[in-house]
């Protein structure tokens, strides 16, 4: 995660230098806001996807455990 944030900072720095070299200074603030928005939204979406995978995997593990417990109970009754 910290590597990603370092890359975000690097991209922001690169864009700042490009603005200084090629664009009017008034474009810097809106550009930085847009870049932060894009890069951080991508990070947020990646985190949410990982959380979803974790939750689904956790639910599958619990379901497997419950199925095994049920099978053990049935076996002990029979």
C-alpha positions in Angstrom: 0.0 0.0 0.0 2.7 2.5 0.9 4.4 1.7 -2.5 1.2 2.8 -4.2 1.1 6.0 -2.2 4.7 6.7 -3.2 3.7 6.3 -6.8 0.8 8.7 -6.3 3.2 11.3 -4.9 5.6 10.7 -7.7 2.9 11.2 -10.4 1.7 14.4 -8.6 5.3 15.7 -8.6 5.8 14.9 -12.3 2.5 16.6 -13.2 3.5 19.7 -11.2 6.7 19.9 -13.2 4.9 19.5 -16.5 2.5 22.3 -15.6 5.4 24.5 -14.7 7.1 23.8 -18.0 4.1 23.8 -20.4 0.9 25.1 -19.0 -0.5 28.2 -17.3 0.0 28.1 -13.5 -3.8 28.3 -12.9 -4.1 24.7 -14.3 -2.1 23.2 -11.5 -4.6 23.1 -8.7 -7.5 21.6 -10.7 -5.1 19.1 -12.3 -3.7 18.0 -9.0 -7.2 17.6 -7.6 -8.3 15.5 -10.6 -5.2 13.3 -10.4 -5.6 12.7 -6.7 -9.3 11.8 -7.3 -8.5 9.3 -10.0 -5.6 7.6 -8.3 -7.2 7.5 -4.9 -10.5 6.2 -6.3 -8.6 3.5 -8.0 -7.0 2.6 -4.7 -10.3 2.6 -2.9 -11.8 0.3 -5.5 -8.9 -2.1 -5.2 -9.2 -2.1 -1.4 -13.0 -2.7 -1.7 -12.4 -5.6 -4.1 -9.9 -7.2 -1.8 -12.3 -6.8 1.2 -15.1 -8.4 -0.9 -12.8 -11.4 -1.8 -11.8 -11.7 1.9 -15.5 -11.7 3.0 -16.5 -14.2 0.4 -13.6 -16.5 1.2 -14.4 -16.2 4.9 -18.0 -17.1 4.3 -17.0 -20.1 2.2 -14.7 -21.3 5.0 -17.5 -20.9 7.6 -20.0 -22.8 5.4 -17.5 -25.6 4.9 -17.0 -25.8 8.7 -20.7 -25.8 9.3 -21.2 -28.5 6.7 -18.5 -30.6 8.4 -20.1 -30.0 11.8 -23.5 -31.1 10.5 -22.0 -34.2 8.9 -20.2 -35.0 12.2 -23.5 -34.6 14.1 -25.4 -36.8 11.7 -22.6 -39.4 11.8 -22.7 -39.5 15.6 -26.4 -40.0 15.6 -26.3 -42.8 13.1 
